[in-house]
């Protein structure tokens, strides 16, 4: 089942990227407690959250849609796992949304907001790490048991389509031109 191995290699690489962004977010929240540091920390954390959300929405999640759709309805155990993963994903999105709102207050200098943001992000990180572990183990096992070679071919085809679409989006994204940035700074 080469297709299954290829699909999971891609998904696990993306899970590693998600873990890397979570670690960066954790690092961004660790700093001294004076007001200037709190503001910088909040700004940095907001940027990392934006990158994490963009990665999940535009890169990772679309690659799993076909696999999850094929898997749904195959067994009660698989459906229960998919429901649990969906619920966790929704909860993580809610926690990030809350953290972003609180971080904007911290960015404005609210020292108490920074502590609240840290608590929300710790909860998010804990759930997200467990979620990724479930995908790497339990979801992997369910797909290995329940998907056929033809279904894996469809999964890999959909992943390839998403990779091509991402490359096209990147190609279309306007490239920053250094001379324009310099001229703006000079004026």
C-alpha positions, 0 to 999 in steps of 0.5 A: 500500500504505497499510496497509504504510506505516501499519504501518511508521510505527508500528513505526518510531516504536516503534523511536525510543522504544526508541532513546530508552530506550537513550539514557536507560540510557546516560546513567544509567550515566554518573556519578562513581565514588563509592559514593553515585553508583554506588548512585543510578546503579544504581537509575536504570538498573534503572528504565530497564531495567524501562521498556524491558522493559515497552515491548518486552513489552507494546507493541512485540513484540505489534504485530509478531507477526502480521507475522512469522507471515505472513512466516515460510515465504515465503522462505529469506532471510526465514526466515534474517532472522527467525531472526537477529532472534529470536536477537538479541532473545533475546540482548538479553533475556539481557544485560538480565537479567544487567545487572539482577542485577549492578546490584542488587549495584551498588545495594548498593554493589559498585563492581566490579559497576557496571563489569560492568553497564556492559560488559553494557549497552554490549554490549546497546546495540550489539546492540540498535541493529544489531537495530533497524536490521535491522528498519528496513531488511532486515525492511522490504524483506522485508515489502514484497516478500513480503506482499500488500495483504490480509496488510498489512490483517491486520497493521494490524488486529492493530496496531490491536487491540494499540493498543486493548488498551494504551489499555484497560490504561492506563485500568484502571491505578489512578491515584495519588492525591496526597492519599494520598501526602501523608497517608503522608508526614505519618504 
